Amino acid sequence: MYKFEHDWFSQNIQNLKKLFDGYNGQPKLKILEIGSLEGRSTTWFLDNVKDCHVTCIDTWKGGKDHDPNNKAINFDRIYENFHHNMSFHPQRYDEMKMTSYDALIELYLEKQKFDFIFVDGSHTAEDVNADLVLSWKLLNFGGLIYCDDYLWGFNEDDKTVYDSPKLGIDSFVNVFSSRLKPIYGMTNNAAVYMKVK
């Protein structure tokens, strides 16, 4: 049985079911996940996408968007839960315990390619933008890049626009607009794009 203490993922399931319906008959998809935490999203992919393999990137230390004074978030225990949950799928995932910047460059140098990229790590505009630009190099043509929490923190009194994903995502889309196709109809402030060239 999986162990979870937090749920920052389930609101994406409706979108993901819709998106992965389009992958029927295409087993062994390669999924890249930026931001894994306890593995709630990872286990959903492994349980619901036939024969997929997931590469998980996370520092398991939190970031600027996690309140360091929140005693309910114990990153040591989150990391333990991740390993417990992944023990049910030992051959179907890779773990990269490092910053997304370092991991994405390493994957690029290894010439890795992915069919689906789930971006849900740091929520600052700068980090989200870097994650998207570097991930784009790893995405197969026809593949999808899923940006979670597009409006997270935007227009909140205690955050600047630089502490929200929106500015980073908008900047990425403006630069790559001729090479991507937006996927409409997503809920939960998700922004999803297909790589078309």
C-alpha positions in Angstrom: 0.0 0.0 0.0 1.3 3.4 -0.9 2.1 6.0 1.8 1.1 9.6 1.2 0.8 12.5 3.7 0.1 15.3 1.2 -2.0 15.7 -2.0 -0.8 18.4 -4.4 -1.6 16.2 -7.4 -5.1 14.7 -7.6 -6.6 17.8 -9.1 -4.6 16.9 -12.3 -6.0 13.4 -12.8 -9.0 14.6 -14.9 -6.6 16.3 -17.3 -4.2 13.4 -17.4 -6.9 10.9 -18.2 -8.0 13.0 -21.1 -4.5 13.5 -22.4 -3.4 9.8 -22.1 -6.4 8.6 -23.9 -4.6 9.9 -27.0 -1.7 7.5 -26.2 -3.7 4.3 -26.4 -1.8 1.6 -28.2 1.6 3.3 -27.6 3.2 1.3 -24.8 6.6 2.1 -23.2 6.2 5.8 -23.1 9.0 7.7 -21.5 7.8 10.3 -18.9 9.9 13.0 -17.3 8.7 14.4 -14.0 10.1 17.5 -12.5 8.9 17.6 -8.9 8.1 14.1 -7.4 7.9 14.6 -3.7 6.1 11.5 -2.3 5.6 10.0 -5.7 1.8 10.6 -5.9 2.0 11.7 -9.5 4.7 9.1 -10.3 2.6 6.2 -9.0 -0.4 7.6 -11.0 1.6 7.4 -14.2 3.0 4.0 -13.4 -0.5 2.6 -12.5 -2.3 4.2 -15.4 0.0 4.4 -18.4 0.8 1.0 -19.8 4.5 0.0 -19.5 5.7 3.6 -19.1 9.0 4.5 -17.5 9.3 7.6 -15.4 12.4 9.7 -14.7 11.9 11.6 -11.4 13.8 14.8 -10.7 13.6 16.4 -7.2 16.0 17.7 -4.6 13.6 16.5 -1.9 14.5 19.6 0.1 11.7 21.9 -0.9 12.1 25.4 -2.3 11.0 29.0 -2.1 7.3 28.0 -2.5 7.4 25.8 0.6 7.0 27.6 3.9 10.1 26.6 6.0 8.1 27.1 9.2 5.4 24.6 8.1 6.0 21.7 10.5 3.5 19.6 8.5 6.0 19.3 5.6 8.8 16.9 6.7 11.1 16.4 3.6 13.0 13.5 5.2 9.7 11.7 5.6 8.5 12.7 2.2 11.7 11.2 0.7 11.1 8.0 2.7 7.6 7.8 1.4 8.8 8.3 -2.1 11.1 5.3 -1.8 8.4 3.2 -0.1 6.0 4.0 -3.0 8.6 3.3 -5.7 9.4 -0.1 -4.2 6.2 -1.3 -5.9 7.7 -0.4 -9.3 11.5 -1.1 -8.9 12.3 -1.4 -12.6 10.1 1.4 -14.0 11.6 4.6 -12.7 14.9 6.5 -12.4 15.7 8.9 -9.6 17.7 12.1 -10.0 18.2 13.7 -6.6 19.5 17.1 -7.7 18.3 20.4 -9.0 16.2 20.3 -12.1 18.8 22.6 -13.9 21.6 20.0 -13.3 19.4 17.0 -14.1 18.0 18.4 -17.3 21.5 19.3 -18.6 22.7 15.8 -17.7 19.7 14.3 -19.6 20.5 16.5 -22.6 24.1 15.5 -22.6 23.0 11.8 -22.5 20.7 12.6 -25.5 17.6 11.4 -23.6 14.2 11.9 -25.2 10.7 11.8 -23.6 7.1 11.6 -24.8 5.5 13.5 -21.9 7.1 16.0 -19.5 5.3 17.0 -16.2 6.6 20.3 -14.9 5.7 20.7 -11.2 8.9 21.6 -9.3 9.9 25.0 -8.2 7.1 27.6 -8.7 9.2 30.7 -9.2 9.0 32.3 -12.7 12.7 32.0 -13.2 12.9 28.3 -12.3 9.8 27.4 -14.2 11.1 29.1 -17.3 14.4 27.3 -17.1 12.7 24.0 -16.6 10.5 24.6 -19.7 13.4 25.8 -22.0 15.7 22.9 -21.0 12.9 20.3 -21.1 11.9 21.4 -24.6 15.2 20.0 -25.9 14.3 16.6 -24.4 10.7 16.4 -25.8 10.0 14.2 -28.8 8.0 15.8 -31.7 4.4 15.2 -31.0 5.1 14.9 -27.3 3.4 16.9 -24.6 4.7 19.2 -21.9 2.4 19.8 -18.9 2.8 22.9 -16.8 1.0 22.5 -13.5 -0.2 25.5 -11.4 -0.1 28.2 -14.1 -1.8 30.8 -11.9 -0.4 29.6 -8.6 0.5 32.6 -6.4 -0.4 35.1 -9.1 -1.9 38.3 -7.8 -1.5 37.1 -4.2 -0.6 39.9 -1.8 2.4 38.0 -0.2 4.0 37.1 -3.6 5.5 39.0 -6.5 4.9 38.0 -10.1 8.3 36.5 -10.0 7.2 34.0 -7.4 4.5 32.5 -9.6 4.8 30.1 -12.6 2.7 32.4 -14.9 5.5 34.8 -16.0 7.9 31.9 -16.6 5.3 30.0 -18.7 4.2 33.0 -20.6 7.8 33.9 -21.5 8.5 30.3 -22.7 5.3 30.3 -24.8 6.1 33.7 -26.4 9.6 32.5 -27.5 8.5 29.0 -28.7 5.1 29.9 -30.1 5.9 28.8 -33.6 7.0 25.4 -32.4 4.2 24.5 -30.1 0.5 23.9 -30.1 -1.6 24.7 -27.0 -3.9 21.9 -25.8 -7.2 23.5 -24.7 -9.8 22.3 -22.2 -7.6 21.7 -19.2 -8.8 22.3 -15.7 -6.9 23.3 -12.5 -4.9 26.1 -14.2 -2.8 23.6 -16.2 -1.1 24.8 -19.3 -0.3 22.0 -21.8 1.6 22.2 -25.1 2.4 19.8 -27.9 5.8 20.1 -29.7 5.1 20.4 -33.4 8.5 21.4 -34.7 
